[in-house]
Amino acid sequence: MDRELMKKVAGQEAVKYIKDGMTVGLGTGSTVKYLLDALGKRVAEEGLRIIGVPTSNRSAKRARDLGIDVKSIDDVDHIDLTIDGADQIDENFQGIKGGGVAHLREKIVAINSAENIWIVDETKMAKNLGSFPLPLEVTPYGSTHLYRRLEKMGYHPSFRTNAKGGHVLTHADNYIIDLKLGYIEHPHQLEKILNNMTGIVEHGLFLDVVDKVIVGHEDHSETFVAKRNK
Ligand SMILES: O=C(CO)[C@H](O)[C@H](O)COP(=O)(O)O
């Protein structure tokens, strides 16, 4: 199974949805890297004019290196389309994001986009959410207290650490706590609980956000339209 090839197939399919003149949210991660490569190629070869709104410093740098114009979300008045990766997607097209530590910016960009497309390799599709740990971006202040609370709630938290054992830091210098839930029976109920917990800046549940999901296989892609009310 060649996952890199699957990611590339998804990225190359998604680039077709980008039209001249669009303002495009650019997600983060190894799948989005293939989208950016394909987009850079279109900019160079077709003279495609777009404005990219990157969701991470990594994507901003890569886009710039590829000759793609980028702006901050604060410098654009609308976003036509955002294309991003995801860590897990269930059969109702609800998702978990944040494996790459960028879910706060990704959610801000996504909810301000007229349309959202996720690109994933086939291994990301699941019946239910939860086997991928759910990331929470939390303020350092009170984070151990919050951790203990999450533990008591049975959410199996763990701080995300780097190779040196220190906290992984987000763009906003916050910490990440991953919840090993195994199976999320009621994503909307969990969303409500997490939304109401002070100290959690943003969680990685992305519910009712995506419009289309492009799944990359080794030799073809599949595009699913999420049927839901906006
Ligand atoms: O949510 C994300 C970053 O915060 C990414 O979109 C997600 O982790 C998928 O990344 P990859 O394409 O590398 O698997």
PDBQT file of the ligand as one rigid body, heavy atoms in Angstrom, charges set to zero:
ROOT
HETATM    1  O1  LIG A 301      -5.262  18.568  10.702  1.00  0.00    +0.000 OA
HETATM    2  C1  LIG A 301      -4.178  18.634  10.191  1.00  0.00    +0.000 C 
HETATM    3  C2  LIG A 301      -3.090  19.466  10.728  1.00  0.00    +0.000 C 
HETATM    4  O2  LIG A 301      -3.466  20.064  11.931  1.00  0.00    +0.000 OA
HETATM    5  C3  LIG A 301      -3.893  17.865   8.953  1.00  0.00    +0.000 C 
HETATM    6  O3  LIG A 301      -4.782  18.254   7.969  1.00  0.00    +0.000 OA
HETATM    7  C4  LIG A 301      -4.061  16.408   9.241  1.00  0.00    +0.000 C 
HETATM    8  O4  LIG A 301      -3.198  16.097  10.325  1.00  0.00    +0.000 OA
HETATM    9  C5  LIG A 301      -3.736  15.544   8.039  1.00  0.00    +0.000 C 
HETATM   10  O5  LIG A 301      -2.376  15.583   7.774  1.00  0.00    +0.000 OA
HETATM   11  P1  LIG A 301      -1.687  14.581   6.741  1.00  0.00    +0.000 P 
HETATM   12  O6  LIG A 301      -2.195  14.942   5.394  1.00  0.00    +0.000 OA
HETATM   13  O7  LIG A 301      -0.205  14.843   6.923  1.00  0.00    +0.000 OA
HETATM   14  O8  LIG A 301      -2.051  13.184   7.155  1.00  0.00    +0.000 OA
ENDROOT
TORSDOF 0
